[in-house]
């Protein structure tokens, strides 16, 4: 049903996920993340409450393997669940239940890949290879490259419908939250939206939003224009 990658960016401390599925709006329920804590994806039979419960346990500095064990013990539907976890240190854990079709996961230091109802193991292997190969790319681009690689190897054997890219850094709200809820080629559309999000004017708006350090934010149309101009100039060099 789904293939996904979740990861910690060791350079910035950001946590992120990129995912695609042959179902509507995978970005609505397929993952939960909290800056400075971790990220959890539940799939095949998504369970958002399980994800939030796991984040609470991670916030108490419980080891990821122990968190996974506690979640599975409390989950009567674990046999039809797939879960993978990355904490803010880059520790990972994963579980694949008795899913229909090919299903599995691979955990690494700093990231994890998982999928179910796939054409085969090559989908998640290609995702892992792409993420590691594109080490010089930005964190969101690496996540996208991984999902694109999974898509290129066949992805979800039923087809495609939705995709999402979600990243948290230091704030309670997402640093980047992009969704394609219903599209005939969702991964390609997600790439298009991501490229749009990297244009200078959007980045300028992001730069003046409220943060922990600046709780009231900055609203100054002239400053937005100035930041946008500076970002545009930088992109030309």
C-alpha angles and dihedrals in degrees: 000000000000145000122197146164124209122188152164117231103223092200098055106016090239119148120211150168135202119190143166134188145168092249137079122281103350089177092066099069111356100096145016126204139179124192113248092010115063149269130258128191122196118189148163084046103018117217112188093178089057089052094051090046089053092051090054089053092048089051087060089059093250113160115260093239090052091046090053092048092050092049093049092048090054095044116088088185096054092117089067096039136095118198135175130177139195121185127204091267093056096254113147141198135174145187132193119190129196096302124172115257124002112340135165148126139225123204125202136171104288100003146042135201127202140168145166137198087026132151087248149306091294090080096065092036090056090048092053092046092050093049092051095042095053094056093137093057124091117274096254091046091052090052091049092048089054094053091044089054090051090050091049092056093054103276116193108016091217094059131253140293116149142022139178144193119201129176133176125191120164106330134075089243122067122272087212127009114174125166138181103192102178124010138132090233105024099167093054090046090050089054090051092051091047091053088050090052090057094061115115100247094054091046089051091057090049090052094061100044120119115274138174089267094043104028095176095047123212123280111186118133091201090054091050090053091047094049091046091051092050092049091048090051091050092050090057093058 
